[in-house]
Amino acid sequence: MNNVCCEVQQCENPGDRCDITDFRGFCVPPFDVGESCQKNSDCITNLCLFNICQVPPTPPPTPPTPGLATPTPVIIGKVDRSGGCHVAPESTSSGWLLWSLVGVLWLRRRTRSGSRLV
């Protein structure tokens, strides 16, 4: 256990430990890089690989944070369920066009039906 010693109640030096291999129960500093060890807490770097205290690897660089997204232009379309052309309600020309078409068809029918009666 860390800081539980036989010779004193707690280690006086802040870095000393009482659970170092071969020195259990006595306040000793952890082993330096390159010294033999049996567990991570035996080393000052807290990294024991292949029974030797190692230098911890350099952490990878922090990835850059993405900038603010630029807004993309949006095309807004209007869908008409009838499938035909959409005429704005403010336009009066569509009404005149429709009524003139009705009038032409009516006159055409009338002239055809008049010729049959004679």
N, C-alpha and C positions, 0 to 999 in steps of 0.2 A: 504494500500500500504506500502511497505517496505521503510523505511527511509523518509517518508513524514509525518511530525509531525506538530502539532498545536503550540507547545511551542517553537520549534526551527525549522530552515529550514532542517537540517539534524542531525542525532544522532552523538554525539561526540565519543562514545565508538563503536568500530567496530562490536561487537556482538549484540548490542541493535537493537530493531525493534520497529516500531510504529503501527504494525498491530496485536499485541498480543490481544487475547480475553480479554475483560473487561478493557483493558488499551489502546484502540485505540486513536491514536493521541499523545501518550506520549512515550518517549524513555525508554523502559524497556528491560532487557535481557530475552531471551526465558526461558520457564519453564524447570526445571530439571526432570530427570527420576523419575516417580512415582507421579508427580503433575498432577492435572486435566487439561484437554485441550479440545478444540473443533475442531482443525485442525492441520495438520502436522507442519505448520510454527509456532505454539505456543510452540513447544518443541525444546530444544537444539539439540536433535538427529534427528529432522525432521520426527518423527514417533509417531503419535497419534492413538492408538488403544483402542477402547471401552472407549473413553474420558479420557485416562491416557497416559502420555508420557512413551514410551517404549524404551528399548535398541534395536537397530537394530539387526537382526539375523546375526550370523557369516556366511560369504559367504562360499560356498563349496570350497574345495581345488581345486587348478588348476590341471587338468588332466596332466599326464606326456606326454611330446611330444614324438612321436614315433621316434625311431632311423632310421638311413638310412637303406633302404631295401637291403638285400643281393641279389645279382643276382642269379637267378636260371639257371641251365644248360638247354640248348635248343637243341632239336634234330631236325636237318634239314633233311628232306627227299625230294627226287626228284620224282615227279609224271610224268609218261610217258603216254601220251594220247592214244597211241596204245594199252596199256594194257599188252604189252609184256615186255621182259627183255630189259634193256638198256645196250648197249655195248659201251664202251668208244671209241671215234674215233681214239685214238692213238693205239688201239689194232689191230694187223694184223691177229691174229689167227682166229678171227671171219670170215674174208674173206676167208681164206683157208678152214675153216670148211664148209662154205656155198657152195663154189665151189666143194669141194669133195662130198658133198651131191648131188649136181646137176649131177656130173659125175657118181656116183653110180646109180642114178635113170635112167640116160640115157643108161648106159650099161645094166641095167636090162631090160629095155624096148626093147633094141635092140636084146638082146638074146631071149626074148620071141617072138618078131616079126619074127626073123630069123627061128625059129622052125616051124612056121605056113606055111612058104613059101615052104617047101620041100614036 
